[in-house]
């Protein structure tokens, strides 16, 4: 995202009037905030403490599981164990997001100006990689991003830079997602919205859930989202692909 693009996006956001939008869940609404007024008010003081406490436990799990997952990746596909990708984080800053590699090392070019996204049945995904995606274990290395302070346990999911640029043009309020640190999981993911998509209506629903989270973020909300995410992982109902 260039500085010029960033400036244009901020100007467009500021021109938006405050309004209420009904979310995909009709029982929940959010009030679209003014981006600069909302920044100092969002989040809660113990959020970083929660990230570090649960993150430390998850980091232990990461080191325990790493040799087994690494072996599974190496036995089913050639290439590195970890995959890092530039993604858009808080305030639009770019950082390298870590994942366990789940795809063969193949370069896929964008077509018709559309970003490259992973879709159901994508032949780049190898068998063990599919298992990692279905169980959300492919996201486990992002604990490293959390410990570094680049991500939080809960927040809007960080999208690749080209996807963010695409959706910034599609939705005037997409930029509000950058008010908080991105999360390993989020309100949208806890509702089952996960995986790459170019469907405008589906992305609108995801964005609504992200904006609800930004408006209502709290310790209890984070714990609820973490619980629902773990529950989906246990029953393998993650909608990952």
TORKOL-4160 file (C-alpha; in steps of 0.2 Angstrom, whole numbers, padded with zeros to 4 digits, m for minus):
241
<pt num="1" X="0000" Y="0000" Z="0000"/>
<pt num="2" X="0008" Y="0016" Z="m0006"/>
<pt num="3" X="0008" Y="0032" Z="0005"/>
<pt num="4" X="m0002" Y="0041" Z="m0008"/>
<pt num="5" X="m0015" Y="0027" Z="m0008"/>
<pt num="6" X="m0015" Y="0027" Z="0011"/>
<pt num="7" X="m0019" Y="0046" Z="0011"/>
<pt num="8" X="m0033" Y="0044" Z="m0001"/>
<pt num="9" X="m0041" Y="0030" Z="0010"/>
<pt num="10" X="m0040" Y="0041" Z="0025"/>
<pt num="11" X="m0048" Y="0055" Z="0017"/>
<pt num="12" X="m0062" Y="0044" Z="0010"/>
<pt num="13" X="m0065" Y="0037" Z="0028"/>
<pt num="14" X="m0066" Y="0054" Z="0036"/>
<pt num="15" X="m0079" Y="0060" Z="0024"/>
<pt num="16" X="m0090" Y="0045" Z="0028"/>
<pt num="17" X="m0105" Y="0050" Z="0040"/>
<pt num="18" X="m0108" Y="0040" Z="0056"/>
<pt num="19" X="m0121" Y="0028" Z="0052"/>
<pt num="20" X="m0128" Y="0011" Z="0059"/>
<pt num="21" X="m0127" Y="m0005" Z="0048"/>
<pt num="22" X="m0136" Y="m0021" Z="0052"/>
<pt num="23" X="m0124" Y="m0035" Z="0053"/>
<pt num="24" X="m0127" Y="m0053" Z="0046"/>
<pt num="25" X="m0133" Y="m0057" Z="0063"/>
<pt num="26" X="m0149" Y="m0046" Z="0065"/>
<pt num="27" X="m0147" Y="m0046" Z="0084"/>
<pt num="28" X="m0131" Y="m0036" Z="0083"/>
<pt num="29" X="m0128" Y="m0019" Z="0076"/>
<pt num="30" X="m0113" Y="m0007" Z="0076"/>
<pt num="31" X="m0110" Y="0011" Z="0074"/>
<pt num="32" X="m0097" Y="0016" Z="0061"/>
<pt num="33" X="m0084" Y="0026" Z="0071"/>
<pt num="34" X="m0074" Y="0041" Z="0065"/>
<pt num="35" X="m0057" Y="0032" Z="0063"/>
<pt num="36" X="m0046" Y="0045" Z="0072"/>
<pt num="37" X="m0058" Y="0047" Z="0086"/>
<pt num="38" X="m0060" Y="0029" Z="0088"/>
<pt num="39" X="m0041" Y="0024" Z="0089"/>
<pt num="40" X="m0038" Y="0030" Z="0107"/>
<pt num="41" X="m0054" Y="0022" Z="0113"/>
<pt num="42" X="m0052" Y="0005" Z="0105"/>
<pt num="43" X="m0045" Y="m0010" Z="0114"/>
<pt num="44" X="m0043" Y="m0012" Z="0132"/>
<pt num="45" X="m0029" Y="m0011" Z="0144"/>
<pt num="46" X="m0026" Y="m0029" Z="0148"/>
<pt num="47" X="m0027" Y="m0035" Z="0130"/>
<pt num="48" X="m0008" Y="m0036" Z="0128"/>
<pt num="49" X="m0007" Y="m0045" Z="0145"/>
<pt num="50" X="m0019" Y="m0058" Z="0138"/>
<pt num="51" X="m0009" Y="m0060" Z="0122"/>
<pt num="52" X="0007" Y="m0063" Z="0132"/>
<pt num="53" X="m0001" Y="m0075" Z="0145"/>
<pt num="54" X="m0010" Y="m0086" Z="0133"/>
<pt num="55" X="0003" Y="m0083" Z="0119"/>
<pt num="56" X="0016" Y="m0090" Z="0131"/>
<pt num="57" X="0006" Y="m0106" Z="0133"/>
<pt num="58" X="0002" Y="m0108" Z="0115"/>
<pt num="59" X="0021" Y="m0105" Z="0111"/>
<pt num="60" X="0025" Y="m0120" Z="0121"/>
<pt num="61" X="0012" Y="m0130" Z="0111"/>
<pt num="62" X="0020" Y="m0123" Z="0095"/>
<pt num="63" X="0038" Y="m0130" Z="0100"/>
<pt num="64" X="0030" Y="m0147" Z="0105"/>
<pt num="65" X="0021" Y="m0149" Z="0089"/>
<pt num="66" X="0033" Y="m0141" Z="0077"/>
<pt num="67" X="0044" Y="m0157" Z="0074"/>
<pt num="68" X="0029" Y="m0168" Z="0070"/>
<pt num="69" X="0021" Y="m0155" Z="0059"/>
<pt num="70" X="0037" Y="m0151" Z="0051"/>
<pt num="71" X="0040" Y="m0170" Z="0047"/>
<pt num="72" X="0022" Y="m0171" Z="0039"/>
<pt num="73" X="0026" Y="m0156" Z="0028"/>
<pt num="74" X="0043" Y="m0162" Z="0022"/>
<pt num="75" X="0036" Y="m0180" Z="0019"/>
<pt num="76" X="0022" Y="m0173" Z="0008"/>
<pt num="77" X="0029" Y="m0158" Z="m0001"/>
<pt num="78" X="0046" Y="m0151" Z="m0006"/>
<pt num="79" X="0049" Y="m0134" Z="0001"/>
<pt num="80" X="0051" Y="m0124" Z="0018"/>
<pt num="81" X="0041" Y="m0129" Z="0033"/>
<pt num="82" X="0036" Y="m0111" Z="0037"/>
<pt num="83" X="0029" Y="m0099" Z="0025"/>
<pt num="84" X="0030" Y="m0080" Z="0028"/>
<pt num="85" X="0019" Y="m0067" Z="0018"/>
<pt num="86" X="0018" Y="m0048" Z="0019"/>
<pt num="87" X="0001" Y="m0043" Z="0026"/>
<pt num="88" X="m0007" Y="m0027" Z="0031"/>
<pt num="89" X="m0008" Y="m0024" Z="0050"/>
<pt num="90" X="m0012" Y="m0010" Z="0062"/>
<pt num="91" X="m0013" Y="0007" Z="0054"/>
<pt num="92" X="m0010" Y="m0001" Z="0037"/>
<pt num="93" X="0008" Y="m0006" Z="0042"/>
<pt num="94" X="0015" Y="m0021" Z="0033"/>
<pt num="95" X="0023" Y="m0035" Z="0042"/>
<pt num="96" X="0028" Y="m0053" Z="0038"/>
<pt num="97" X="0014" Y="m0066" Z="0044"/>
<pt num="98" X="0020" Y="m0083" Z="0048"/>
<pt num="99" X="0011" Y="m0099" Z="0044"/>
<pt num="100" X="0015" Y="m0118" Z="0042"/>
<pt num="101" X="0016" Y="m0120" Z="0023"/>
<pt num="102" X="0001" Y="m0129" Z="0016"/>
<pt num="103" X="0004" Y="m0127" Z="m0003"/>
<pt num="104" X="0016" Y="m0133" Z="m0015"/>
<pt num="105" X="0029" Y="m0120" Z="m0020"/>
<pt num="106" X="0020" Y="m0114" Z="m0036"/>
<pt num="107" X="0019" Y="m0096" Z="m0042"/>
<pt num="108" X="0001" Y="m0091" Z="m0047"/>
<pt num="109" X="m0002" Y="m0075" Z="m0056"/>
<pt num="110" X="m0016" Y="m0063" Z="m0053"/>
<pt num="111" X="m0029" Y="m0062" Z="m0068"/>
<pt num="112" X="m0040" Y="m0048" Z="m0073"/>
<pt num="113" X="m0034" Y="m0037" Z="m0059"/>
<pt num="114" X="m0041" Y="m0049" Z="m0045"/>
<pt num="115" X="m0030" Y="m0054" Z="m0031"/>
<pt num="116" X="m0024" Y="m0072" Z="m0030"/>
<pt num="117" X="m0034" Y="m0081" Z="m0016"/>
<pt num="118" X="m0035" Y="m0099" Z="m0010"/>
<pt num="119" X="m0052" Y="m0107" Z="m0014"/>
<pt num="120" X="m0060" Y="m0124" Z="m0011"/>
<pt num="121" X="m0052" Y="m0138" Z="m0021"/>
<pt num="122" X="m0036" Y="m0127" Z="m0024"/>
<pt num="123" X="m0024" Y="m0140" Z="m0032"/>
<pt num="124" X="m0009" Y="m0131" Z="m0024"/>
<pt num="125" X="m0014" Y="m0138" Z="m0007"/>
<pt num="126" X="m0005" Y="m0154" Z="m0003"/>
<pt num="127" X="m0014" Y="m0168" Z="0008"/>
<pt num="128" X="m0005" Y="m0164" Z="0024"/>
<pt num="129" X="m0008" Y="m0146" Z="0021"/>
<pt num="130" X="m0026" Y="m0149" Z="0019"/>
<pt num="131" X="m0026" Y="m0157" Z="0037"/>
<pt num="132" X="m0017" Y="m0142" Z="0044"/>
<pt num="133" X="m0030" Y="m0129" Z="0036"/>
<pt num="134" X="m0045" Y="m0139" Z="0042"/>
<pt num="135" X="m0039" Y="m0139" Z="0060"/>
<pt num="136" X="m0032" Y="m0121" Z="0060"/>
<pt num="137" X="m0015" Y="m0128" Z="0064"/>
<pt num="138" X="m0007" Y="m0119" Z="0049"/>
<pt num="139" X="m0010" Y="m0103" Z="0059"/>
<pt num="140" X="0000" Y="m0109" Z="0075"/>
<pt num="141" X="0016" Y="m0100" Z="0070"/>
<pt num="142" X="0007" Y="m0083" Z="0071"/>
<pt num="143" X="0010" Y="m0085" Z="0090"/>
<pt num="144" X="0027" Y="m0078" Z="0085"/>
<pt num="145" X="0019" Y="m0063" Z="0078"/>
<pt num="146" X="0009" Y="m0061" Z="0093"/>
<pt num="147" X="0024" Y="m0062" Z="0105"/>
<pt num="148" X="0033" Y="m0049" Z="0094"/>
<pt num="149" X="0018" Y="m0037" Z="0096"/>
<pt num="150" X="0013" Y="m0037" Z="0077"/>
<pt num="151" X="m0003" Y="m0047" Z="0080"/>
<pt num="152" X="m0015" Y="m0050" Z="0094"/>
<pt num="153" X="m0024" Y="m0067" Z="0099"/>
<pt num="154" X="m0041" Y="m0059" Z="0093"/>
<pt num="155" X="m0043" Y="m0046" Z="0080"/>
<pt num="156" X="m0048" Y="m0043" Z="0062"/>
<pt num="157" X="m0038" Y="m0056" Z="0052"/>
<pt num="158" X="m0023" Y="m0049" Z="0042"/>
<pt num="159" X="m0026" Y="m0051" Z="0023"/>
<pt num="160" X="m0011" Y="m0051" Z="0010"/>
<pt num="161" X="m0007" Y="m0034" Z="0004"/>
<pt num="162" X="m0015" Y="m0036" Z="m0013"/>
<pt num="163" X="m0031" Y="m0042" Z="m0006"/>
<pt num="164" X="m0032" Y="m0027" Z="0006"/>
<pt num="165" X="m0029" Y="m0015" Z="m0008"/>
<pt num="166" X="m0043" Y="m0024" Z="m0018"/>
<pt num="167" X="m0056" Y="m0023" Z="m0004"/>
<pt num="168" X="m0050" Y="m0005" Z="0001"/>
<pt num="169" X="m0057" Y="0000" Z="m0016"/>
<pt num="170" X="m0073" Y="m0011" Z="m0014"/>
<pt num="171" X="m0078" Y="m0005" Z="0003"/>
<pt num="172" X="m0076" Y="0013" Z="0010"/>
<pt num="173" X="m0076" Y="0007" Z="0028"/>
<pt num="174" X="m0063" Y="m0008" Z="0025"/>
<pt num="175" X="m0049" Y="0004" Z="0031"/>
<pt num="176" X="m0057" Y="0003" Z="0049"/>
<pt num="177" X="m0050" Y="m0014" Z="0051"/>
<pt num="178" X="m0033" Y="m0007" Z="0053"/>
<pt num="179" X="m0038" Y="0002" Z="0069"/>
<pt num="180" X="m0033" Y="m0013" Z="0080"/>
<pt num="181" X="m0019" Y="m0026" Z="0078"/>
<pt num="182" X="m0024" Y="m0041" Z="0067"/>
<pt num="183" X="m0028" Y="m0057" Z="0076"/>
<pt num="184" X="m0025" Y="m0075" Z="0074"/>
<pt num="185" X="m0043" Y="m0077" Z="0075"/>
<pt num="186" X="m0058" Y="m0065" Z="0075"/>
<pt num="187" X="m0076" Y="m0063" Z="0077"/>
<pt num="188" X="m0079" Y="m0067" Z="0059"/>
<pt num="189" X="m0069" Y="m0083" Z="0060"/>
<pt num="190" X="m0078" Y="m0088" Z="0076"/>
<pt num="191" X="m0094" Y="m0087" Z="0066"/>
<pt num="192" X="m0087" Y="m0098" Z="0052"/>
<pt num="193" X="m0081" Y="m0085" Z="0040"/>
<pt num="194" X="m0064" Y="m0091" Z="0035"/>
<pt num="195" X="m0054" Y="m0094" Z="0019"/>
<pt num="196" X="m0050" Y="m0084" Z="0003"/>
<pt num="197" X="m0065" Y="m0077" Z="m0006"/>
<pt num="198" X="m0069" Y="m0064" Z="m0020"/>
<pt num="199" X="m0087" Y="m0064" Z="m0016"/>
<pt num="200" X="m0092" Y="m0046" Z="m0012"/>
<pt num="201" X="m0108" Y="m0051" Z="m0002"/>
<pt num="202" X="m0098" Y="m0064" Z="0008"/>
<pt num="203" X="m0084" Y="m0051" Z="0011"/>
<pt num="204" X="m0096" Y="m0038" Z="0017"/>
<pt num="205" X="m0103" Y="m0050" Z="0030"/>
<pt num="206" X="m0085" Y="m0053" Z="0036"/>
<pt num="207" X="m0081" Y="m0035" Z="0037"/>
<pt num="208" X="m0097" Y="m0031" Z="0047"/>
<pt num="209" X="m0092" Y="m0044" Z="0060"/>
<pt num="210" X="m0074" Y="m0036" Z="0060"/>
<pt num="211" X="m0082" Y="m0019" Z="0063"/>
<pt num="212" X="m0093" Y="m0026" Z="0077"/>
<pt num="213" X="m0078" Y="m0032" Z="0085"/>
<pt num="214" X="m0069" Y="m0016" Z="0084"/>
<pt num="215" X="m0084" Y="m0007" Z="0091"/>
<pt num="216" X="m0087" Y="m0019" Z="0105"/>
<pt num="217" X="m0070" Y="m0026" Z="0109"/>
<pt num="218" X="m0068" Y="m0031" Z="0127"/>
<pt num="219" X="m0059" Y="m0045" Z="0138"/>
<pt num="220" X="m0075" Y="m0055" Z="0139"/>
<pt num="221" X="m0078" Y="m0054" Z="0120"/>
<pt num="222" X="m0061" Y="m0060" Z="0117"/>
<pt num="223" X="m0063" Y="m0075" Z="0128"/>
<pt num="224" X="m0079" Y="m0079" Z="0120"/>
<pt num="225" X="m0071" Y="m0078" Z="0103"/>
<pt num="226" X="m0056" Y="m0089" Z="0108"/>
<pt num="227" X="m0068" Y="m0102" Z="0116"/>
<pt num="228" X="m0078" Y="m0103" Z="0100"/>
<pt num="229" X="m0063" Y="m0104" Z="0089"/>
<pt num="230" X="m0055" Y="m0118" Z="0100"/>
<pt num="231" X="m0072" Y="m0127" Z="0099"/>
<pt num="232" X="m0073" Y="m0126" Z="0080"/>
<pt num="233" X="m0055" Y="m0133" Z="0080"/>
<pt num="234" X="m0059" Y="m0148" Z="0091"/>
<pt num="235" X="m0075" Y="m0153" Z="0081"/>
<pt num="236" X="m0066" Y="m0148" Z="0064"/>
<pt num="237" X="m0079" Y="m0136" Z="0059"/>
<pt num="238" X="m0067" Y="m0122" Z="0054"/>
<pt num="239" X="m0073" Y="m0120" Z="0036"/>
<pt num="240" X="m0055" Y="m0119" Z="0031"/>
<pt num="241" X="m0049" Y="m0123" Z="0014"/>
